[in-house]
């Protein structure tokens, strides 16, 4: 016959096991309720704050999580960012396996392959937040700012990339680069241009955004501080004028804390 203390011990072990199992199956995991776009944004914001303050948790990176997502992925967020080695999205947002679907290219430009990747993550994986993120001191944007008509940047492919980015920049942002070597205004204009290109070229993304199935956002990462600043989260850009160049005045974006029930 089991003693009272033995029964209490077994109940404690069962409760602890259930709690541990629940913690290893976050909202974005297979078979669980997926987070909303606003909940995903909150996860990125709080994760980046941890990264900035040097208290990262490295969540969802244990063997149990690895085994769980081996059977399928349901990332809550798509991040389209530059391929620069200093800003892997999973690291700067302190996310784990299966949390973020990343699409990375120099200058975070929207090629056909990049657009197809985003469409796949929305249509087939169920991502609820789409973030286009640039970064200060971007080499691709810097090359575009410094480019001269008729001069090559070293190869045909590089010339195509630089021309593509330069076409999105306003004269004001190019001029500002003379005193701001982080190219903040140009980087932000390039981010907006990339998001606009995505919306113009992808019916899947336009429909998902218009129906509220995915939330759109723009961001810039600071290489020195580690902070990510967001703007126009939840706003769908007007794509009626394909040649329009949006001029974004450089200003500090106060951190947004958006309730998940918005």
Helices and strands as residue ranges (DSSP letters): H 4-23, H 37-53, H 63-69, E 77-81, H 89-92, E 100-104, G 106-108, H 112-123, E 129-135, H 139-146, H 156-166, H 171-176, H 184-201, H 203-210, E 215-221, E 228-231
